[in-house]
Amino acid sequence: MAAPAAGTVTRQAQPVSPVVATLRALFDAAVASAQAQACIPPHVPHPRAVPGRLVVLGAGKAAAAMAQVVEQLWAGALSGLVVTRYGHALPCRRIEVVEAAHPVPDAAGMQAARRMLDLAARLDASDTVLCLLSGGGSALLTLPLPGLMLADLQGLQQALLASGAGIGEINTLRRHLSLTQGGRLGAACHPARVITLAISDVPGDRPADIASGPTVADETRCADALAIARRWRIELPPAARQALQSGAAETVKPGDARLARAEFRLVATPQQALEAAARVARRHGYAPHILGDALQGQARDVGQVLAGIALQTANRSQPFAPPCALISGGETTVTVRGHGRGGRNVECLLSFALACDGHRRIHALMADTDGVDGAVANAGAWAGPQTLQQALGRGLDPRRFLDDNDAHSFFEAVGTAIVTGPTQTNVNDLRVVLIER
C-alpha cells in the first residue's frame, strides 16, 4: 500500500508502556539539561564588569528563552534584539523578540539582522554586548552580501538541505555569503566588548558552526565554500559565485583586531545532554553507554549501524551486557529522493526498526531536542518490538515509507510520533536504544 499523502495521516497514539516512559524520561532529561534557566545564570556578567550599556543581540531557537533569563537576572539598564523561529517567542520587556523562518530564511530574519548591524554601529568602548546564540541562528540571522538577493540564499539553502551535505559544509557556505556571520557581527560591534553565550547544536561544538559563527573568527576560505558547492553539485547564483571567486565574500579571520575584545563561552552542549540522559538511564536500571555526541552520515545508514550494535548486544551481550541504554547524539543527513516530509531522526529510526526486524528486547527513541525534526512539528518518534507488525496489520509498508523519505507519516500512522512543541533549546539529536535483559 502506498504511503499516505502528507497531512492525511490519522494519529493513533499508542499506550505508554514502562519502557516507553523510560525512553521519554531520558529525552526529557536531555532537554532539561540545556534549558536557559539551567545554563545561562553562571555566565551573565557582574554589573561592575559593565561600565557602559549592556546590549543583548541574539539568534536561534533558544534565543528568546535565553533573553528572558538575562532580563530576570539583570537589574540595570538593558536593551537589545533577538530573533527566534516562528512559534518560539517568549515575552520580554526590555529585549525585543522577533520571529522569523527556519530552516529557509525569510524577510523577517533579514530585517532583524540588518537592525542588529545598525545597533552594533552605535556602540562604543564602554559598552558590552551579550550575544545569545543557539541552533537555528544560521537561517534566522541571514543578511545577503551586496549583490545577492534573499531569494538567492533561500534557493541555496533549499538545495543544500536536499543535497545530503553535512552541517559543517552547509554553514561554511552560509557564513561566507552573509553580512552577519563568519565573525562579521562581532567585528561590527567593535570597539565594544562582546561576550557570546552559545548553546551548541553542532557536532564537535565548533564556534564557527554555531549559528554560523557571527562573533568568532573563521578559518575557512572562499575556496572551501566553492569546493563544497562543487562536491554537492550546488548551482550557485552568479553573484555568489563571483563574490567567492574574487574573495569579496571572505569572512573575518583569526587575529583580526576587531575581535580582540570578543569572548566565546559554550553554556550547553550535546555531550552534557547525553550525560543527563545517561544518569536517568542508570536510575531506571539500564547501564548507560554513550556512543558519541557527533554521529554523522546518512540517517538511514546510521540507523543500520545502530541496529547492528543493538542486535549484537541483545543476542550475544557484546559489546555491552543487557539491560543497557545506547545513547548517542549528533546530526545525520537525509538525501531527499522521494516525495515525503523528510526528518533525519525518524528516517534513522525507521531504518533502525527495519534492521532490528521486531526484536523482542529492543526499543528505541530518536528525536530532535528542539522539538522539530526537519520541517515537521514532531520531535521524532519511538519504536518497539511490535511497531512494524502493527504497521503491516494496518496495510502500511514501512520500506515504502523509507524509500519515499516519509518516515514522519509512518510513525504518525502507527501512533508513536513524539510531539513536544517548541522546547526552547537545541542541543541537536538524541538517540536512545534500550535493550532489555
BAFI-421557 format. One line per 4 residues: their letters; for each residue x negated, z negated, y negated of N, C-alpha, C. Coordinates in pm, whole numbers. Each point is the difference from the previous one (the first is absolute). Layout:
<nodes>
A = X Z Y X Z Y X Z Y | ...
</nodes>
This chain:
<nodes>
MAAP = -85 0 120 85 0 -120 -88 0 -124 | 33 79 -100 -80 10 -121 7 -128 -80 | -104 -26 -77 -2 -118 -87 110 11 -104 | 68 -111 -30 101 3 -105 -62 37 -133
AAGT = 76 64 -85 -48 33 -134 -19 -128 -80 | -94 5 -94 -24 -116 -86 127 -39 -71 | 28 -131 1 118 -50 -70 124 -6 86 | -8 48 126 118 0 85 -9 -100 114
VTRQ = -111 -74 7 -20 -93 110 79 -128 -23 | 69 -45 103 73 -125 -7 -92 -115 39 | -13 -99 -86 -85 -115 31 74 -93 96 | -65 -33 109 57 -90 99 -105 -107 29
AQPV = 4 -106 -77 -104 -102 11 1 -65 138 | -119 -17 56 -15 -64 130 -1 -152 -17 | 50 -74 99 -8 -146 -5 -147 -44 -9 | -24 -108 -71 -136 -49 -18 -34 -97 113
SPVV = -92 39 85 -47 -84 109 -113 -89 -51 | -40 -101 76 -112 -85 -45 -127 78 -27 | -30 102 80 -123 74 -22 10 85 -127 | 118 53 -27 17 77 -124 -9 -93 -120
ATLR = 56 -120 13 -12 -99 -108 -146 -34 -26 | -81 -7 106 -142 -27 -16 -69 116 -72 | 31 121 39 -56 117 -68 29 -6 -150 | 126 -30 -32 39 -3 -141 -68 -117 -72
ALFD = -20 -111 68 -68 -114 -62 -144 36 -38 | -66 78 83 -136 42 -31 -1 93 -123 | 96 92 -4 9 91 -114 27 -79 -129 | 96 -92 7 34 -78 -119 -119 -84 -49
AAVA = -79 -52 92 -117 -79 -39 -103 87 -70 | -19 122 48 -95 92 -64 44 31 -142 | 128 27 -18 53 32 -133 -12 -121 -93 | 34 -118 51 -4 -121 -82 -142 -30 -48
SAQA = -99 31 81 -139 -32 -37 -46 79 -121 | 66 111 -29 -43 87 -111 97 -3 -117 | 89 -97 -4 90 -11 -115 -77 -45 -124 | 45 48 -114 -69 -33 -125 -7 -150 -24
QACI = 105 -72 36 0 -145 -22 -113 -68 75 | -43 61 112 -106 -60 81 -139 41 -46 | -15 122 -52 -136 50 -21 -42 17 -146 | 93 -1 -94 -36 22 -140 -48 -127 -72
PPHV = 65 -116 17 -34 -117 -82 -147 -36 -8 | -78 4 109 -140 -40 -14 -84 91 -89 | 52 117 -33 -80 98 -71 42 23 -145 | 104 -67 -45 39 13 -140 -104 -71 -86
PHPR = -56 65 -101 -109 -63 -77 46 -125 -75 | -95 -88 -23 28 -120 -78 15 39 -146 | 93 -61 -73 19 35 -142 -127 -6 -83 | -90 -93 32 -124 -10 -78 -89 123 18
AVPG = 22 76 109 -80 119 26 59 125 -65 | 110 -18 -74 68 114 -64 7 -28 -150 | -102 38 -76 -2 -32 -143 103 79 -81 | 35 118 47 98 82 -72 130 12 77
RLVV = 53 119 1 128 23 69 -20 18 151 | 103 -37 76 5 34 142 105 110 15 | -44 115 45 86 116 16 2 38 148 | 118 13 56 16 35 140 33 149 12
LGAG = -76 69 82 29 137 38 0 5 152 | 86 82 60 0 2 145 86 109 60 | -23 24 129 75 103 71 -1 -30 149 | 113 27 64 9 -17 144 132 -61 41
KAAA = 24 -1 129 126 -53 52 12 -151 -21 | -113 -68 -14 1 -145 -24 -21 -35 -146 | -10 101 -87 -40 -26 -139 98 -91 -73 | 130 19 22 98 -83 -70 -7 -144 47
AMAQ = -16 -20 130 -12 -137 53 -126 -67 -52 | -110 74 -7 -125 -54 -52 15 -38 -148 | 66 89 -77 21 -29 -142 88 -123 -20 | 100 -13 84 90 -114 -12 -74 -132 21
VVEQ = -91 -3 96 -78 -122 26 -93 -29 -118 | -62 103 -56 -86 -21 -117 81 -60 -115 | 119 53 -23 87 -55 -106 28 -148 22 | 27 -35 124 32 -140 30 -117 -93 -25
LWAG = -122 51 15 -118 -84 -10 -62 -1 -139 | 26 104 -82 -69 13 -129 90 -50 -112 | -43 -108 -65 83 -60 -105 -22 63 -137 | -114 67 -18 -31 56 -131 64 135 -23
ALSG = -45 65 -110 52 132 -32 -37 99 111 | 96 86 32 -17 90 114 82 126 -25 | -57 115 33 72 126 -10 -54 94 106 | 65 115 14 -52 97 95 106 90 59
LVVT = -43 81 95 85 100 63 -47 24 142 | 93 -5 96 -31 36 138 103 101 48 | -41 82 94 90 100 58 8 -22 150 | 122 0 53 22 -23 142 98 104 54
RYGH = 18 -1 127 88 98 64 146 -30 -32 | 83 104 -3 143 -20 -18 51 -101 102 | 78 -97 -48 56 -103 86 -88 -122 18 | -123 3 -57 -94 -110 18 -17 -86 -126
ALPC = 74 28 -106 -15 -75 -124 51 -143 15 | -61 -90 -74 43 -139 -9 5 -37 -148 | 85 -97 -37 12 -33 -143 -124 -69 -55 | -48 51 -111 -109 -62 -76 42 -4 -146
RRIE = -43 -102 -72 39 -15 -140 -102 57 -97 | -128 -12 31 -105 39 -93 -77 124 44 | 7 32 126 -67 119 54 107 103 35 | -11 117 -54 99 104 27 -22 57 140
VVEA = 108 17 74 -4 57 134 73 133 -1 | -70 105 41 56 135 6 3 44 146 | 105 70 39 9 54 135 -28 150 -1 | -64 48 107 -32 142 12 2 38 148
AHPV = -31 126 27 13 53 136 -126 -19 82 | 19 -12 129 -106 -8 100 54 56 131 | -74 80 76 -143 30 -14 -30 122 -87 | 101 74 -41 -23 116 -87 27 -44 -143
PDAA = -95 15 -91 16 -51 -137 111 70 -75 | 50 -68 -105 102 61 -85 -31 -26 -147 | 88 47 -88 -23 -11 -144 -5 -144 -47 | 78 -90 64 1 -140 -42 -137 -64 21
GMQA = -63 29 113 -133 -53 25 -103 59 -95 | 12 129 -27 -91 66 -92 10 -61 -140 | 122 -25 -45 19 -60 -133 -56 -141 -5 | 18 -76 108 -56 -136 4 -152 5 -7
ARRM = -60 94 71 -146 12 -2 -49 35 -141 | 68 89 -67 -39 36 -136 11 -120 -94 | 105 -79 17 17 -118 -84 -109 -104 26 | -45 -11 125 -109 -93 30 -128 42 -71
LDLA = -27 129 -2 -118 46 -72 13 -29 -150 | 121 12 -54 23 -33 -141 -26 -148 -25 | 46 -86 90 -25 -144 -15 -149 -29 9 | -70 68 92 -143 -23 17 -77 37 -127
ARLD = 46 101 -70 -70 46 -120 5 -102 -113 | 89 -97 7 15 -99 -107 -74 -130 27 | -73 -7 110 -68 -123 39 -133 -14 -73 | -45 -126 -15 -134 -24 -54 -76 -94 92
ASDT = -122 -33 -38 -89 -75 89 48 -141 29 | 89 -55 -80 49 -135 25 114 -3 100 | 57 116 32 117 8 88 -40 1 147 | 94 -42 84 -17 4 145 116 76 61
VLCL = -32 96 83 102 75 74 4 -54 142 | 119 -38 44 21 -39 138 70 119 67 | -74 72 82 54 120 65 47 -36 140 | 128 22 26 63 -39 126 27 125 83
LSGG = -69 14 113 9 121 80 42 -31 143 | 78 91 56 36 -11 142 30 140 51 | 26 9 129 30 128 62 115 70 -69 | -11 131 -9 100 79 -70 -42 36 -141
GSAL = -104 -67 -52 -41 24 -136 -53 139 -26 | -50 67 103 -53 134 -20 107 95 -50 | 118 -3 61 109 87 -43 67 -51 -127 | 9 -131 -13 75 -58 -112 -75 9 -132
LTLP = -132 12 4 -81 -1 -121 -70 136 -17 | 75 106 17 -57 134 -7 21 61 -138 | -108 49 -59 7 71 -127 -92 121 11 | 54 121 4 -83 119 28 -108 23 -106
LPGL = -112 53 46 -104 43 -92 52 110 -93 | -62 19 -117 41 110 -87 -2 133 75 | 103 79 -21 12 128 69 82 -5 126 | 21 -122 53 82 -18 120 138 -49 -40
MLAD = 100 40 76 136 -45 -21 37 -101 107 | 101 -80 -28 50 -94 101 39 74 127 | 62 116 -13 42 77 118 -120 37 87 | -117 22 -63 -120 31 78 -37 -116 91
LQGL = 1 -122 -56 -36 -117 81 107 -33 102 | 126 25 -33 107 -22 97 -16 91 121 | -25 127 -24 -19 93 110 -123 -33 81 | -107 -41 -68 -123 -36 70 22 -122 88
QQAL = 71 -100 -51 25 -120 79 87 31 122 | 101 82 -16 84 37 114 -82 72 107 | -88 89 -43 -84 72 95 -96 -94 71 | -58 -95 -74 -92 -95 62 70 -88 103
LASG = 120 -47 -34 72 -88 91 36 71 130 | 26 129 -7 38 74 120 -120 51 79 | -119 -10 -59 -118 64 60 -62 -78 113 | 18 -132 1 -71 -84 96 -128 -58 -56
AGIG = -31 25 -127 -120 -57 -62 9 -152 -5 | -115 -67 11 -4 -145 -8 18 -49 -143 | 35 -127 -14 30 -53 -133 -123 4 -91 | -118 -19 55 -120 8 -82 -21 139 -56
EINT = 27 101 80 -12 138 -46 105 32 -105 | 122 -44 27 109 25 -96 -35 -63 -135 | -49 -123 3 -29 -69 -126 -121 60 -72 | -94 55 73 -113 67 -65 49 115 -87
LRRH = 90 79 53 56 109 -79 82 -53 -117 | 84 -101 26 89 -49 -104 -77 -60 -118 | -103 -80 29 -66 -67 -112 -83 96 -85 | -39 113 56 -73 97 -80 92 77 -95
LSLT = 128 1 28 92 83 -78 93 -81 -90 | -27 -131 -14 84 -86 -82 -80 -63 -112 | 59 -10 -116 -66 -59 -117 -9 -152 6 | 68 -62 96 1 -146 9 -79 -53 118
QGGR = -32 84 96 -62 -49 124 -148 37 5 | -67 -44 106 -143 25 7 -78 -70 -109 | 43 -121 -39 -68 -79 -102 40 32 -143 | 88 97 -20 29 44 -136 82 -102 -80
LGAA = 93 -70 65 75 -103 -72 -92 -113 -42 | -89 -43 89 -95 -105 -34 -90 41 -115 | -47 124 1 -85 48 -108 77 4 -132 | 130 34 7 82 6 -121 19 -138 -61
CHPA = -9 -106 81 17 -137 -50 -124 -53 -72 | -113 65 16 -123 -44 -66 22 -8 -152 | -46 -109 -67 -96 -102 44 63 -128 54 | 130 1 31 65 -120 51 -54 -37 138
RVIT = 13 -126 34 -30 -44 136 116 42 90 | -31 47 122 103 43 94 -17 -77 131 | 105 -69 41 1 -70 128 108 66 86 | -41 63 108 94 67 90 28 -88 120
LAIS = 129 -28 24 44 -73 119 72 101 89 | -51 19 121 51 107 85 45 -51 136 | 118 46 41 49 -18 137 -31 129 73 | -86 -8 99 -48 121 68 99 50 104
DVPG = 17 132 1 81 64 104 -78 111 67 | -132 4 -18 -78 112 50 -101 -47 104 | -26 83 101 -103 -34 99 -135 -18 -68 | -65 -112 30 -129 -29 -58 4 -71 -134
DRPA = 119 -14 -59 16 -72 -128 -90 55 -110 | -24 130 -1 -87 59 -102 70 -2 -136 | -62 -63 -101 64 -8 -132 40 135 -58 | -81 104 23 32 131 -56 121 64 64
DIAS = 43 -52 116 117 56 67 128 -78 -27 | -10 -123 -48 120 -78 -29 58 49 -132 | 117 61 6 62 64 -117 -92 107 -60 | -90 55 82 -98 101 -41 -95 -51 -107
GPTV = -23 -132 0 -108 -59 -79 4 23 -150 | 106 -38 -69 5 25 -145 -100 -78 -83 | -54 -111 52 -90 -84 -80 -139 -14 61 | -31 78 104 -131 -13 66 -71 135 3
ADET = -132 -7 6 -80 123 7 24 71 133 | -18 130 -2 25 84 117 -127 75 36 | -44 -14 124 -122 67 45 25 143 47 | 124 36 29 26 137 46 -8 98 -116
RCAD = -18 126 35 -21 104 -99 110 107 8 | 3 83 -104 93 113 2 -21 87 124 | -125 14 41 -30 81 119 66 -59 125 | 9 -133 6 67 -64 114 148 33 0
ALAI = 61 -2 -118 142 33 -10 26 144 42 | -86 91 -42 15 141 40 -16 16 150 | -94 -72 59 -21 10 145 122 -50 77 | 63 -104 -50 121 -53 65 111 103 -5
ARRW = 17 64 -114 103 103 -12 -25 113 99 | -127 39 14 -33 107 97 27 -46 143 | -40 -123 31 13 -51 137 145 1 47 | 91 -37 -91 141 -11 38 82 119 -48
RIEL = -70 102 -46 66 124 -41 109 -25 -105 | -40 -79 -99 90 -31 -111 -24 101 -112 | 104 67 -41 -13 95 -109 7 -75 -133 | -111 -1 -71 -6 -72 -126 60 84 -113
PPAA = 72 -63 -93 43 73 -120 -123 55 -72 | 9 117 -62 -117 59 -66 -70 -94 -98 | 78 -75 -79 -62 -90 -97 -76 -113 70 | 51 -47 113 -69 -104 74 -129 52 60
RQAL = 5 118 56 -121 59 57 -107 20 -107 | 41 50 -115 -96 23 -108 -62 -131 -48 | 84 -105 -14 -52 -130 -45 -99 -58 99 | 27 16 129 -90 -52 102 -128 82 9
QSGA = 13 131 -7 -119 85 11 -92 -14 -121 | 59 -23 -117 -81 -12 -122 -58 -140 -18 | 52 -97 71 -41 -138 -18 78 -73 -106 | 96 66 -63 80 -64 -105 88 -112 56
AETV = 24 3 129 85 -101 64 -81 -118 54 | -129 -9 -36 -82 -107 58 50 -137 -44 | -7 -95 92 47 -136 -23 -111 -85 -62 | 33 -125 -32 -98 -94 -57 -93 -48 110
KPGD = -129 8 -24 -99 -27 103 -63 -140 -14 | -57 -52 110 -69 -129 -6 -105 -2 -110 | -8 -112 -70 -94 -15 -109 54 37 -136 | 123 52 -5 60 37 -128 18 -127 -85
ARLA = -51 2 -122 3 -118 -87 142 -44 -33 | 95 91 7 138 -36 -33 62 -93 104 | -61 -10 117 50 -90 104 -87 -125 15 | -88 -24 -95 -93 -114 9 74 -133 1
RAEF = 117 -7 -64 75 -127 -4 120 3 95 | -4 86 99 111 12 96 -32 -75 128 | 93 -86 43 -13 -74 125 111 45 96 | -29 -6 129 98 42 101 10 -108 107
RLVA = 122 -46 27 20 -107 98 110 40 99 | -31 -5 127 101 18 104 72 -132 19 | 131 0 -15 75 -125 14 80 -6 130 | 22 114 64 67 3 130 -44 127 70
TPQQ = -21 -9 132 -51 113 77 75 13 133 | -7 116 62 59 15 133 -55 -99 103 | -131 -27 -8 -58 -93 96 64 -138 -11 | 22 -47 -121 65 -130 -18 141 0 59
ALEA = 70 113 -13 135 9 57 -5 -3 152 | -99 68 59 -13 -3 147 -31 -141 48 | -84 -70 -74 -33 -138 40 122 -91 -10 | 85 23 -100 123 -79 -11 91 26 118
AARV = 12 127 40 81 34 118 -59 -62 126 | -132 -1 10 -66 -57 118 30 -148 15 | 4 -71 -112 30 -143 7 141 -24 55 | 94 83 -41 136 -14 51 7 36 147
ARRH = -72 102 41 -1 38 142 -48 -115 87 | -105 -66 -47 -54 -112 77 103 -113 13 | 74 -25 -108 102 -105 5 112 35 97 | 24 128 20 106 45 91 -50 18 143
GYAP = -125 -34 26 -50 4 137 -68 130 39 | -34 85 -96 -69 125 30 -142 -7 -57 | -100 24 84 -137 2 -48 -19 123 -89 | -36 -19 -128 -10 115 -90 -135 72 10
HILG = 4 131 -7 -121 80 -1 16 105 -111 | -81 -12 -104 6 94 -112 -89 119 34 | 60 116 10 -71 122 40 -67 69 -118 | 39 -37 -122 -61 60 -118 100 13 -112
DALQ = -50 -3 -124 88 10 -116 -4 139 -63 | -69 94 66 -18 133 -61 16 112 102 | 92 -16 95 22 106 97 61 122 -69 | -61 116 24 45 123 -62 10 110 105
GQAR = 49 114 -44 18 114 90 145 42 3 | 29 103 77 137 45 16 84 -111 62 | 116 -25 -56 83 -113 44 30 8 149 | 36 118 48 35 10 143 -121 -23 89
DVGQ = -121 38 -47 -120 -24 80 -34 -148 5 | 12 -68 -114 -24 -145 -3 99 -71 92 | 126 46 1 99 -58 90 -39 12 145 | -53 113 38 -42 19 139 -119 -89 36
VLAG = -94 -14 -94 -115 -86 27 44 -146 15 | 86 -45 -89 49 -138 10 76 -21 129 | 75 101 43 72 -12 127 -96 -11 117 | -111 75 -5 -99 -10 107 -59 -139 10
IALQ = -28 -61 -114 -54 -136 1 106 -98 51 | 124 19 -45 108 -91 43 24 9 150 | 0 121 54 24 17 145 -114 -60 82 | -123 19 -44 -113 -59 72 7 -152 -4
TANR = 42 -53 -114 14 -145 -12 112 -52 89 | 114 68 -1 115 -46 79 -25 13 150 | -67 109 41 -15 28 143 -125 -61 62 | -105 -17 -80 -128 -43 56 -64 -118 -74
SQPF = 71 -53 -97 -55 -111 -81 -135 36 -61 | -15 126 -37 -120 49 -68 42 84 -121 | -62 -12 -113 -111 -93 -32 47 -139 -39 | 132 -22 7 55 -130 -38 94 -49 109
APPC = 18 -132 5 90 -58 99 134 -31 -65 | 110 46 59 133 -38 -52 27 -149 23 | 89 -60 -77 74 59 -113 -89 11 -124 | 10 112 -67 -85 21 -117 69 90 -101
ALIS = -57 2 -118 48 84 -109 -115 87 -48 | 21 131 0 -98 94 -52 46 37 -141 | -82 -33 -98 40 11 -140 -96 95 -71 | 54 94 -75 -85 93 -73 66 43 -130
GGET = -84 49 -91 47 53 -126 -70 130 -31 | 14 47 -122 -58 126 -38 107 97 -47 | -35 127 -7 96 100 -46 -22 129 77 | 93 30 90 -7 125 74 57 114 -84
TVTV = -6 119 52 53 116 -71 93 78 92 | 88 75 -63 94 87 73 -16 141 -53 | -35 91 88 1 141 -36 139 53 31 | 74 34 -104 141 37 17 10 143 53
RGHG = 56 12 119 24 132 59 147 24 28 | 77 -110 5 142 12 26 82 -8 -127 | 126 -36 16 92 -5 -114 54 -141 -25 | -63 -101 62 49 -137 -14 -48 -67 -126
RGGR = 19 -132 -4 -28 -78 -120 -134 -71 4 | -81 31 100 -134 -57 5 1 -151 25 | -97 -69 -60 -17 -143 20 -111 -26 99 | -119 -42 -50 -114 -12 91 16 -113 99
NVEC = 64 -110 -42 15 -112 93 96 32 114 | 113 61 -34 96 31 106 -51 112 89 | -76 94 -55 -58 105 84 -102 -60 96 | -81 -92 -49 -96 -70 86 73 -78 109
LLSF = 108 -69 -38 75 -83 95 68 85 106 | 59 112 -38 68 84 99 -100 60 98 | -115 42 -50 -105 50 88 -47 -111 95 | -14 -121 -55 -39 -116 82 103 -26 109
ALAC = 128 -1 -37 106 -29 97 5 104 111 | -17 126 -36 0 105 102 -116 -18 97 | -117 -37 -52 -116 -19 87 15 -122 89 | 65 -105 -50 21 -121 82 111 19 102
DGHR = 91 94 -26 104 40 96 82 -119 50 | 40 -87 -92 89 -108 37 -63 -112 79 | -130 -22 -14 -65 -110 73 71 -131 -35 | 33 -76 103 92 -113 -17 -60 -117 -77
RIHA = -131 -3 -21 -60 -116 -69 -62 36 -134 | 30 119 -51 -62 45 -125 106 21 -107 | -21 -63 -114 89 12 -116 -87 29 -122 | 55 69 -98 -82 33 -117 86 10 -125
LMAD = -64 -29 -113 58 20 -133 -107 68 -85 | 41 103 -73 -90 69 -93 77 25 -128 | -56 -49 -112 73 8 -126 -97 -7 -116 | 46 49 -115 -78 -5 -123 37 -127 -76
TDGV = -101 -73 -44 25 -129 -64 68 13 -136 | 10 122 -56 72 14 -127 149 22 21 | 42 14 125 142 19 31 45 144 4 | -93 95 -23 36 142 -2 -102 76 84
DGAV = 45 58 109 -88 78 87 16 148 -35 | -97 56 -70 13 137 -48 91 4 -121 | 102 86 6 94 12 -111 138 -53 38 | 8 -79 107 128 -50 52 9 -150 -23
ANAG = 118 -48 -33 19 -141 -33 9 -88 125 | -80 29 99 -22 -87 115 -147 -40 -2 | -28 -126 36 -140 -42 7 -69 59 122 | 76 19 107 -54 49 126 102 -27 109
AWAG = -48 -43 117 92 -24 112 -71 -83 107 | 79 -42 99 -57 -65 117 49 72 125 | -73 -18 109 37 63 128 -34 -94 113 | 84 1 102 -21 -83 117 16 78 129
PQTL = 1 -69 113 7 67 129 124 88 18 | 111 -33 -67 125 73 21 25 108 -104 | -85 13 -98 29 88 -114 19 145 43 | -93 53 77 12 141 40 119 22 91
QQAL = 25 -93 92 112 16 91 133 -3 -75 | 9 -89 -98 122 -6 -80 22 130 -77 | -108 57 -51 11 127 -72 48 112 91 | -59 8 117 40 105 94 145 -17 42
GRGL = 43 -126 10 140 -26 35 96 46 -107 | -48 14 -121 83 49 -110 -20 149 -26 | -71 65 90 -20 143 -15 -109 36 -98 | -90 -93 -32 -107 24 -96 -130 27 75
DPRR = -69 105 -38 -126 36 62 -114 -49 -90 | -69 -107 36 -103 -57 -88 -110 100 -34 | -39 80 96 -111 93 -26 38 107 -102 | 124 40 0 42 99 -99 -1 -60 -141
FLDD = 36 -127 -11 -10 -67 -130 -145 -5 -46 | -92 -31 92 -141 -7 -35 -51 138 -42 | 36 102 75 -45 135 -33 53 46 -135 | 115 -54 -42 60 40 -126 -40 -91 -115
NDAH = -99 -91 24 -41 -98 -102 121 -76 -53 | 87 -44 88 125 -64 -41 23 -132 73 | -106 -78 11 12 -127 70 91 -98 -71 | 12 10 -133 92 -89 -69 142 17 54
SFFE = 44 122 17 135 23 52 14 -54 141 | -106 11 79 5 -53 137 24 -150 1 | -82 -74 -75 12 -146 4 127 -49 -70 | 48 73 -98 130 -34 -58 110 16 104
AVGT = -8 107 80 103 27 100 3 -106 110 | -118 -50 40 -2 -101 106 11 -142 -55 | 4 -13 -133 27 -130 -60 -119 -92 -13 | -122 56 -3 -117 -87 -12 -80 25 -128
AIVT = 60 69 -96 -65 18 -129 -10 -135 -72 | -105 -18 -78 -20 -122 -77 22 32 -147 | 98 -65 -60 33 22 -141 -21 -131 -74 | -94 -1 -93 -32 -122 -75 35 12 -148
GPTQ = 12 122 -51 2 18 -145 -140 -19 -54 | -18 15 -131 -134 -18 -59 -53 -140 27 | -122 -8 51 -60 -130 30 -81 -55 -116 | -21 81 -104 -77 -37 -119 -148 -21 29
TNVN = -49 61 108 -144 1 26 -32 124 82 | -129 17 32 -39 115 81 -143 -20 49 | -14 -41 125 -131 -7 63 -5 93 121 | 67 113 -17 -3 108 97 80 -33 127
DLRV = -33 67 108 81 -7 121 -36 -120 86 | 99 -49 72 -22 -104 100 54 51 133 | -87 0 99 40 39 137 -24 -118 92 | 105 -44 68 -10 -113 92 51 41 136
VLIE = -80 -22 103 41 24 138 -5 -134 72 | 114 -43 52 7 -123 79 5 36 148 | -89 -61 76 -6 24 145 26 -133 69 | 111 -4 72 40 -126 65 -74 -18 132
R = 3 -123 45 -71 -33 124 66 67 121
</nodes>
